[in-house]
Amino acid sequence: MSLEGKLKDFGIADILQLLAQQQKTGILLVERQTESAEIYFLNGLVIETRSSQHTDRLGEMLIRGGYVTRQQVTTALDRQGDTFDYLGKLLVRDGLIQHEVLQQALKTQMLETFFDILQWRDGQYRFITDKFKKEGALDTIPGIQSILLDVLRMIDEWPAIVKAIPSFEMVFTLADGHTPDDIEIDELPVYQLIDGRRSVQEIVDGSLMGRYAACKLLAELLQDGIIRHAGRKETSRQSRRLSLAAIVFGPGAYVLLAALLVLATILPTGFPATALPLLFSSSDQTRFVDSCVEQMHMRRITFGLEAFYLKNNHYPLALSELADNGFVPACMLPESIRYSADGLHYRLDTALRP
């Protein structure tokens, strides 16, 4: 089976469903600029994923979470070269981690990869038919429909979580007047790591729950008054910063902002205002904000369309169906959005011209 092309022509969700329906075995490679991901299929089931964006190799995840040391992983990898056993199984067999820890790490590794690539709107994909002898290490391998529904919901809820937890360097401490008895059992993996010293990133790593699940629980604990903000853990790893601007507009927003700040610093005081219209022209500022809001609406609508398709096996004939069925709030369906569909395909664009 030869399958390759551009993501703007054929979305990730469609590709994944096609491979699952045809029960293919092989590797789906997805790339954009310097980022890439590998998705391993065995008879239509996703058994493993790898992503370059977060270097979430199993060994690194367990080291960052404090479950094993780097030396223990190195020793296991040396043995792996002789036995060809799976790294996770070696660590469990040696008693270094529990089987449940391995399963949680593998599940998180998979969801984190899909959380990233399902937000890509450009790049290339290529499926390589490969009769590898790799076996799934997960006890229960979820179907692709279940994965897509879960991840699309995560992406949809993520902006609200970011408003409460805007940075991975934030530090939280326990608030007075609460005891572990106030905590739900599913909140314990995060709650027990809150000590006034660990950053959000360290809590994400230690819980092995992934960005979405750990940050959602932190946001809920914060809203309930069980934890409070205790400062910020300074770090040079700026790439780990949670920013709504980065999520909505991508890393290019930071480059543009940095360039504008540098120019504002080095240019003479009397430099013409017309050279930096975004900083001085109110009309240009208005157009810029309108464009940003429009992009946010487009992304939310795109996620809603994919979720609608997964549930109904067709795209809605009108965007109003998304609001009627609770996929997208009606306020996020402005008249400037143009939409057309024939059930299996759709076209979405905007009438705004920033």
N, C-alpha and C positions, 0 to 999 in steps of 0.2 A: 504494500500500500504506500503510495507516494503522496505525502501531504505536507505542503509547505506554502508559506505566503506571508502577507502582512496583516498585522492585528487590526488595522483600520478597515480592512475588507472582511475579516472573519474573526469575530471576537473569541476570547479565551473560553468563555462558557460554552459556546457552540462547539468548539474543537474538542473540549473535554467530553461533552455529551456524545459526540459522534464516535470517539474512540471507545467510550464505555458501551454504547449500543452495539458496536461491531465486535466487541470483546477482543480488542487488539492487545498484543503483547509487544512492548518496545519502549522507547524513551522519547518523550516530547520535550524538545529544547525550545525555550522561549528566551528571547534576547531583546534588549533595547539599550543602546549606548554602551555603558560599562556594566550594566546589570544583566544577570542571566539566571535561569532556573531550569532544573531538570526534574521531570515528573515520570516516574517509572510505572508502567502499566503491565499487569499480568492478567491476561484473559479479561480485559475490560475493567479491572479493579486497580485503583491507585495504591501501590504498596510502599512507596517511598518517594520523598521529594528532597531536593537540595536547592538551596538558594545562595547566590553570591552576595546578596544585599546585606544579610545579617550574619554570614558565615556560621549558620546554625548547624554545624556538624555535631553529631551526637556527643562526641568527646568534649568539644568546647562548651556545649550547653551544660553538661554535668560538672565541668570544672568551674564555670562561672557561677553555677548554683551552689557550689560548695559541697557537692556530693562525693566527688573524687578529687584526687590531686593530679597535677599534670604528670608527675612521675608514674602514677598508677596507670594512667591512660597510655603513656609512652610504652610502659612494660607490656600492657595488653596488646598494643599495636605490633610490637615486636613478635609476640607470640602468634598474632593473627597471620603474619607472613608465613608461618610454618603450618598452622592448622587450617587456615582459610575459614575460620569460624567468624561469625558476625560479632563485631565489637561489643555490642550490648549484651549478647549472650555470654561472652567471656567475662564481662564485669559482674553479671549476675552469678555465674558459676563460681567465681572466685569470692563471692560474698561481699563484694565492694558496694553494690547497690541492690535494692530489692526489685523484684520483678515488676511491682506496681510503679516504681519510679521510672523504670525503663519504658513502660507502656505510656505513662504520662508524657515523658520527653518526646517519644516518637509521634504521639498525637499532636502535641504542640508544634513540633517541627513541621508537620504537614499543614496544619492550619495557618501557621505564620507564612509559609510559602504562598499559599493560595490568597491570603490576605493581601500580600504584595501584588501578585501578578494580575489579580482580578481588577485592580485599579489602573492597570496599564492601558492606554489607548493608542499607543504606537509601538513599533518594534516588529520583530519577525518571529515566526515559529517554524519548526521543522520536526516531523515525526520520523524516527528511525526504527524500522522493524528490526528487533533484536531478540533472538530466542535465548535470552540469558537464563541462567539457572538460579537467579535470585529468588528468594522466597520472602513473603511478607512477614515481618517481625511482630506486627500488631496482632493481638489475640482476635480482635474483631475489626475487620476492614470495612469502613463505611462505604456505601455506594456514592457515586459521584453526585447524584441529585441531592442527597443529604448534605454532602460537603458544600455544595454550591449554595444551598439555602441557608446553611449556618453562616458561611463566610459573607454572603451578601447582607445578611442581617447585621453582622458585626461591622461591616463597612458603613452601613446606614446609620448605626448608632454611634460610631466613632467620633464624629464632630462634637456631639453633646458631651462625651466623656472628656475630650480634650479641653473643653471649657472649664471643667472642674479640676483636671490634672494637666496643666499646660506645659509641664516640663518633667523630663526624666530625672533631673537633678533635685527635685523637691524632696524634702525630708518631712516625715510625719511622726508624731508621738501620740501616745494614748491620752485621751481626755479624762479628766477626773469624773468620778461618779459612775463609772462603768466597770463591769467585770466580765470575764470570759463567758459567764452565763448569759450575757446579752447577745452573744454572737451566734449566728446561724452556722451550722456545721460546714456548709460550703464556703464560708468566709474564713474559716480557721487557717488554711494554708497561707493566706495573706496577713491576717490579723496577728499571727504568732511571729511574724517577721518585723513588725512595726516596733522599733525600739528607740526612736529619736536620733538614730545614727545612720541607718540604711537609707539610701536614696530609692526613689521609685524604681530605677533601673535594677538596683540590687534586689529589690523585692520581686520584680518580674523574674529575674534570673533564679532566685532562691525558691520561688513557688513552682517553677516549671509550668506556669499556666499560660504564658504568652502575654503579649502587650495588651490585647483587648480584654481578656478575662481578668487579669490582675488589676489593670487600671479601672475597670468597671467596678470591681469590689472596693477598691480604694475610694472611688467617687461615692459609692453608696455608704461606706463607713463615715466618710467626711460629711455627707448630707445628714446622716443620723446623729451627728455630734459625738460619735464614738472615738474618732481621732481628730487631731487638729494639726495645722501646718506649723512646722517647727524650724523653718529656715530652708536653706538650699545647700547642697553639697557641690562645691565648685569642682569642675573637671574640665579638662581640655578636649574631651570627646564630644565636640559640638554636634557631631552627626547623630548623636543619640537624643537630641533635644526634640521634645514633642511640641510641634507648632502647628496651629490650624492653618497658618499661611502656607507652610511647607506641604501640608497634606492636600490643600485645595489647589495651590498654584504650582507646587513642585519646587525643587531646589533653585530653579532659575530666579525665584523671587528674592532669595538671599543674595544672589550675585548682583541683581539690579540694585537692591538696597545698598549693598556695600559700595558699589560703584558711585552711586549718587552721594553717599556720605563722604567718600574720598574727594570727589569733585567739589563738594561744598566746602571742604576743609582747605584745599590747596588753591582754589581759584581766588582772584582778587575780590575785594569787597564790592567793587563797582561792576562786577561781571554782569552783563545784561540778563535780566530776568527771563527773557525769551529763550535763552539757551537751556533753561531747565524748567520747561512748562509744567511738569508734574508738581514742582515745588511752589510755583508762583501763580499759575493760571487756574482760577476756580472752575472755568468751563472744562478744562482738561482733567482736573481732579474729578469732576462729576462724571465725565465719560469713563474715566478709569474705574471708579467705584461701580458704576453701572455694569461695566464689563466683568468685574470680579464677581458681582452678585449673579450675573447671568451664568458664569461658569459654574458657580455653586449649584444653581438650579439645574443646569444641564447634567451635572454629575449625579445629583440626587435622582433625577428623572431616569437616567440611564440605569441606575441600580434598580429602580422600581420596575422598569420594563423587563429586566432580566429575571427578577423575582416573579413577576406576573407570568412570564413565559414558562418558568419552571413549574409553576402551579397549574397552569391551564393548557400548556403545550401549544400556545399561540400568543402572539402579541396583541394588545388591545387595538381596536379599530380607531379609538379616540383616546387622548390623554386623560380625559375626564374619568375613564374607567379606572385609572390608577387611584384617583382620589375616592371614587365610589367604593372601591374595595380595600381602602386603607393602606395602599402601598406608598402613596405620596400625599402630603397635605395639599389641599386645594390652593393654598396661598402660594405654592411653589410651581404653579402652572400658569405663568403669565402669558398674555396674548402674543408676546414677542417670540415665543417658542413655536416653531413650525414642525408639525408631525404628520406622517402618513405611513400606513402599513397595509399589508395584504394578508396578515395572519402569521406568516413565517419569516417575513423580513420587515424592517421598518427604516424610515429615514427621519433623522432628527437634526434640526439646525435652528439657528436663531436669526431674527430679523435685525438685531442690533449690529451696528458697525462702529466699533469704538474708534 
